[in-house]
Amino acid sequence: MVTSHVLQLAKQHRQMMLALNSFHAIGIENIDPDITGAAIGKALNEARAAHLVTLEQSVANTS
């Protein structure tokens, strides 16, 4: 039981680290400079989500 809980925590930690890496990897300089207003946040979220998918796929391919 303890081992399964530790494994679950390790998986959650890995997911959080991947999400944080995507958040830090994609910034305002990575989106179209002509975007304004609320579209900036939307573009950042979309770019970060796409980056996260790429990271998750690369991790899955190496496991």
Residue, then its C-alpha position, 0 to 999 in steps of 0.5 A: m500500500v505504501t509503495s503504491h502511494v509513493l508511486q502515485l506521488a512520483k507520477q503526480h510530481r512528474q506531471m507537475m514538473l512537466a507542466l512547470n517546464s511548459f509554463h517556463a519554456i513558453g513566454i510572451e516572446n514566443i507568441d505573435p507580437d501583433i496579438t493584443g488584449a485577452a488573446i495574449g493569454k489565450a495564445l500563451n495557454e495554447a502554446r503552453a498546452a501544445h508544448l506540454v503535449t510534446l513533452e509528455q509524448s517525448v517522455a512516453n517514447t523514452s519510457 
